[in-house]
Amino acid sequence: MVDEEIEKIKEKKLAEMIKKQQEQQIQHETGVIELNSGNFEKTISSQTPTLVDFWAEWCGPCRTMLPVFTRLSKKFKKIRFARLNIDQNQDIATKLGIQSIPIFIMFKTGIPVDKVVGAVGEPGINLIAQKHSQG
């Protein structure tokens, strides 16, 4: 019985390590951090302005914005770009009052300071990123 519990703990830890490595690989390849309930608060609370894309798999406009968001994450080095799947993290979406997607919220030291709603294309993301990369 003790061996079974140890094996379950090992499997859980291994799964967590694999997931973390996959998230780091995605971030390395795209420049965009994949957020979840485990890293959301820490990520948005940093001194670095963080632009978060709130999205869902079933959302067509969200999917069209991904390449734009990824491309601009490489352009604006003073801003952290991150994404949060609202279906997998409903607690965060509810807490922030997210009612429509895509929505892009700029956080500074954990506080939402700006947002744009909808598939605003490159000009919309460019505008909010430029505005907050000045300081």
HELIX and SHEET records of a PDB file:
HELIX    1   1 VAL A    2  THR A   30  1                                  29    
HELIX    2   2 PHE A   40  ILE A   44  1                                   5    
HELIX    3   3 GLY A   60  LYS A   75  1                                  16    
HELIX    4   4 GLN A   90  LYS A   95  1                                   6    
HELIX    5   5 GLY A  121  HIS A  132  1                                  12    
SHEET    1   A 5 VAL A  32  LEU A  35  0                                        
SHEET    2   A 5 ARG A  80  ASN A  85  1                                        
SHEET    3   A 5 THR A  50  TRP A  55  1                                        
SHEET    4   A 5 ILE A 103  LYS A 108 -1                                        
SHEET    5   A 5 ILE A 111  VAL A 117 -1                                        
END                                                                             
